[in-house]
């Protein structure tokens, strides 16, 4: 089989001490590995020097999704403890979630502030369908998000082996986050400060779109042939301002893999909202995004395969090997990479 289609080809060795468990401060002092595909040059820099590398003619798109406090701790009627992680709302008012703890259809779950959930369905992919009530009344999405703000916890990624703290409420959120709905942060965005955002807005045409990052972003590819991987769906919306920038021939920087997938989904379908399930890899490369700003991703993940769709498998592994050698910090709270 073609090496580019083998899941095992997207593996690399990462020392555990390079997994970042907290961000650097200030956030724009993270390191930045810059790879220029035209010249073949690789540069080690700091994130606050980002604009010195970007071409003057370059539109920029950002993801304005806001992470909700999607992690809840509660009990079953029996008294047994459970942990619930929200994933995505469903059109019928129910919610797709993950539950740690044994539940069956009909199990009632109890949380603080009078919030309850009834398990309606156990799905084959490991998720559960639940319906929330509060004091026996149905709970709308805005109301649920308000309750979560009071009793929920920031859903740190599974590879950060610690409990969330007060600092994470700020650190695990971009400075331009405004539309509630994500259960994981679009991590390339985390490096921007308000000052850098103002500079970006002065120098480049820019706009925001929304893709609510789901828990499926952490799901590894477990099939031999990556084309057999069932890609998770995430809700997105592209406003007119962002559509206008996408529709021009001007080079486009996507801040993060979430923006990349949203733009590329639109480029293929012309849909401005809905559920994005696009899987980018070397056999399905980008057709519109020309530059990518991203963090360093998990081995055998769809995100690593997305990076390879820009620069190829061999170059991706070469860049990651260099990042490991140079002690870059990996994953959500880690350092960044710019592909030109």
N, C-alpha and C positions, 0 to 999 in steps of 0.2 A: 504493500500500500504506500501511497505518496506520504513521505515523512511529514509534510505540512498538515496532513489530516489525522495524524496519530496523536492522541492525547498525551502519550508518554514523551513526546518531543518537546512539550512545553513545561518541562521540569527544570529546576535549578536548586542549588544548595544555598540555604540562607542560615547563617548563624543566628540563634535565637536572640542574642543580645542586640541585633540590629532591628528587631521589631519595636517600633516606637510605642510607648505606652502613655506618652503625654507629648504635647507639641513643644516646639522651641518658643521662646519669648524674647522679643516680639515675634509675632507669627510670620512676618515677612523676612525673618533672618534664617529661615530654613534654607538648605542648600538647593542648588538648581543645576542639574546636569543638562547641558544643551547639546543636541546633536543636529547638525546641519546636513541634510541628505544631499544637497547640491555639491557642497565642497568636501563632504566626508569628514569634517572637523568635529571634534568633541571638546567641549569646554566645561570646566568646573567653575561654577559661579554661586552667587547668593540670590535668593528670590527677588530681593528688592532691586536687582539690576535687570529684571525681566525686559523692560521696555527698550533697553539698549540693544537687545537681540532681535526685536521684532521689526519687520520691514515697515516703512512708513505707510505704505498702502496695504492695510490689513484690517478687515472688520473683525470684531470680537463678539462672541456670544457667551453668555453666562447663564447658569441655572439658578433661579431664585427660590427653589424649593426650601422649605424650612422643616427641620427635624422636629417631630413631636416626641413627647415623653411616652414612648410606645411600650415601655416595659412595666408590667404590673405584677404585684405579688398579692396573692389571695389564698382563699381556702375553698375546699369543697364542702358540701353539706355534712360529710362524714368527719370533717375537721382536718383532713389531709391537706398539706400545703401544695400550692401550684404556682407556677410562674407563667405569665401570658405575654406574648410579644405580638402586637398588632402588625399586620402586613398591609392589607389594603381593604378599603370599603367596597361593598358590592352594590349593584343597582337596586336591589330589593330592600336595602336598609340593614342587611346583615354585614358581617365583617369576616374576612379571611385572616386567621391568626395561627400562631404556633403556641402549643401548650406543653410545658414541661411538667409532667405528672400524668398519671393514668386517668383518662376520662372516656366516657362513652356517650352516645347520643342521648340527650336528655339530662346530662349532668349539669347541675347548677353551680356556678362559681360566684364567690362573694368577695368584694373588695371594699376599700374604705369609702367613706362619703355616700354610702347607700348604693353604690354601683354594683350591679349584678350582670352576669352573662349566662345564657343557656346554650349549651353545645347542641347544635342542630345536625351536624354532619361531620363524619371523619373521612377525610379525603386521602386518596392513594399516595399523593405526593408528600404526606406528612402534615399538611395543614389541617386546620379545623375551621368549620363555619360556626360562628356564634352570633347571637343577637343580644345586644345590651339593653338593659332597662335601669332606671333609677327611681327608687320608691314606687315600683310597679308601673312606671310610665315609660313608653318608648323614648329612646335617646337619639336626638338628631346628631349629625356629624359635628357641627359647631359646638353643641353642648358637650359631646363626648371629649372633644379636644380641650375644652375648658376644664373638665373634670380631670383629665390626664395632666394638665398643667399643675394641678394641686396635688395629685396622689401618685403620678407616674414617675418613671426614671428614664433618663437619657439612655437609649439602647446602644451602648458601646459595642463595637464589633467583637465577635467571639474570640479573636486572638489577643485581645487586651484582657489579660487575666487579673482584673481587679474590679472592685465595685465602682460605679460612677460617683462623682463628687460634685460639689457646687461649681467648681471651675469648669467642668465638662459642659454645663448648661450654656456657657459662653464659648468655650473653645471648640466644641463640636458643632459649630454653627458658623456659616459664612456671614460676613458683615452686610451682605446684601440679601440675606434670606428673608422672604416676606410671605410666601404662600405655604401654609401648613399642609403637611401630608407625607413627608419622607420619614422612613424609619432608619435611614442611614444617611450620612452626610455625603454630598458630592465633594470629595476630599481635595481635589486640586484647588477648589474655591477657598479652602480654609487658610491659604497663605496670604490672601489679600487683606490689607489694612484699609481703613477709610481713606487715608492719604493716597494710597496706590490706586484705589478705585476712582478718586477724583482725577488723578493723572491719566488713567485709562480713558476716562470720559472726555478729557480735553484733547488727547492725541489721536484717538481712533473712533470711528463710527462703531457703535456698540448697541446691544439690546439684550434683554433677558427673555428666556423661555422657561418653561416649567416641566421638569420630569421628576415625579415623586419616586425617589429611590426606594426599592423594596428590599426585604430581607433576602430575596433570591440572588442579590448581587454577590453574596458570599458563598453561594452554592458552587462547589467544585464540579468540573466536568468529569464524570465517572465512566463514560463510555469509551470504547477503544477508538472508534471513528468519531471525531468531533462533530461531524455533520449529523450524527444521531442524537446529539444533545438537545433536550427540550428547553428552549430559552424561556426564562421567566418574563412575565408581562409587567410593564410599569406605565402608569397613567401619565400622559403628557399633554401640554397645550403650547402652541406656537402663536403668539400674538402677531398682529399685522406688522409691527415695527421689525420684529425678528425675521418674518417671512421676506420682507423687502430686502434685508441684508443677505439672506440666503440666495435670493433670486438674482442678485447681481453677480457678475463674473469676478469681482474683487476677491483676492485671497482671503481665507477665513480661518481664524483661530478659534477652535473650540476649547473652552476652559473645562476640561474634564471629559471622561468617557461618556457621561450621561448626556452632555450636550452633543457629543459626536454621534451617539446612537440616535438621538432625536432628529438631528439635522439629516442624517443619512436615511432615516426612515421616511422623512418627508420627501427627500430627493427621489425615493423609489415609489412612493405611494401618493404624494401630494396631499396627504391627510394632515390637518392642522391640530387635531386633538384625537384622543382615543387611547389605545393600549399599544405601546411599543414593545415588540418582541424581537427586534433585529439582532442578529448574531454576526458581528464582523470578525473576520479571520483572513488569513492570506489568500484563500480562494473566494473571499467575498470582501474585497477591499473598499475603502471609501471612494465615493464619486464626487463629493462636494467639499468636504473639509480638507483644507490644505496644510494646516498646522495644528498640532495637538499639545496641550499642556495637561500633564497628568502626574499622579503619584506613582510609586512602585507597587506592583500588584502580586497577589498570591500565585505560587506555582500552579500550573494546570487549571487556571481560571479563565473565564471568558474575557476578562479584562486584559490579561496578559496576551491573549490571542488577538484582541483588538489592537494592542500596540504593534503586534507582529503584522497586522494588516497594513500598517503604515510603512514599516521599515524592513519587513521580512523576518523570518524566524531566526536565522543565524545572527543577524545584526541585533535583534532583541536580546538574545542570550548573551551576546558579546557586551552589550551595554549594561545588562544586569550584572554580569561578572565584574565589570569595571566598577559599578556602584558598590558592590560587596567589598571589593578590594580597597576602595577608598572610604569605606565606613559610612556610606549613606544610611539614613534611617528609613525603614520600609513601612509601607501600608498607610492606614488612614491618618495617623498623626506624624507621618514621616515626611521625607523630602520630596522634591518635585523633579520632573523631567520635561524639557521642552523639545519637541520635534519640529524642525523647520523644513 
